[in-house]
Amino acid sequence: MPSTQSERDLRSYGRRRGRRLSTRQAALLERDLPRLAISLSQPSQVELDRVFAPPVAEVWLEIGFGGAEHLIWQARANPHVGLIGCEPFADGVVKALSAIEAANLSNVRIHADDARPLLRWLSPASIARTFILFPDPWPKKRHHKRRLVSQASLAELARIMRPGGELRIATDVADYAQAILLAVEQQQSFRPSLAGPGDWGARGSDWPPTRYEQKALLEGRRCSFFRFQRI
Ligand SMILES: C[S@@+](CC[C@H](N)C(=O)[O-])C[C@H]1O[C@@H](n2cnc3c(N)ncnc32)[C@H](O)[C@@H]1O
């Protein structure tokens, strides 16, 4: 029987490891991850003050950053913001660490694991913006319970996001898009944001494409780009 809440989280991601890491990649993980990781053993306010020193104006969260191209774009475009990227897939984490080093970024921190324990750890109203871009689709009906965007995760996001904060979610799966809209409506803490292009089919200029989006478009799938505001 699962004994802790983390053990009860159904796996929502595919793999933790891909190809064998090169010596350089393994060294990067060993050298930079401890410095850039968030420690959940400290109270969250103490830890965020420690990791984002000098202080940042606000903190944003990206859940499932994949190859980190969106995370890094946002960090470069918004140097006054602290970004926490969550990703359990080691190859993605290595890509993020390489890009952080190459661009000499000081405003990105990495949670190289499932985002859900981090969500539970974060203080109420501590996050100004959250991105969940193309969460794993889990297309088979019996796997829908593994989908990351659910009533439970939205309730946790409602707790940690500050009023007026923005939640951005993208998907290329039509029935997931419908389920997301329904879950947001039922959850009642977010409303469609007026700040976006006014159309779920367009991203807007402050929202760069991800690798997964490019693949979806090449394969002819339509994407939805949701923006919700924390009420
Ligand atoms: C389909 S990929 C999309 C990656 C990227 N956002 C993009 O658009 O290219 C979904 C990503 O979410 C990550 N993921 C799934 N469940 C997660 C969780 N519970 N916490 C953090 N990341 C998760 C997966 O490892 C995977 O990299």
The ligand as an ORCA input file, in Angstrom:
! r2SCAN-3c Opt
* xyz 0 1
  C       4.764     15.672    -24.140
  S       6.106     16.279    -23.247
  C       6.099     18.022    -23.626
  C       7.404     18.684    -23.284
  C       7.454     20.189    -23.530
  N       6.587     20.912    -22.620
  C       7.120     20.524    -24.946
  O       6.043     21.100    -25.179
  O       7.948     20.232    -25.848
  C       5.505     16.280    -21.569
  C       6.591     16.453    -20.543
  O       6.016     16.546    -19.252
  C       6.844     15.835    -18.353
  N       6.005     15.454    -17.193
  C       5.021     14.543    -17.163
  N       4.515     14.421    -15.928
  C       5.193     15.304    -15.152
  C       5.140     15.636    -13.768
  N       4.287     15.006    -12.938
  N       5.976     16.587    -13.309
  C       6.838     17.209    -14.146
  N       6.947     16.940    -15.465
  C       6.135     15.983    -15.956
  C       7.357     14.647    -19.158
  O       8.538     14.066    -18.635
  C       7.582     15.295    -20.524
  O       8.883     15.803    -20.668
*
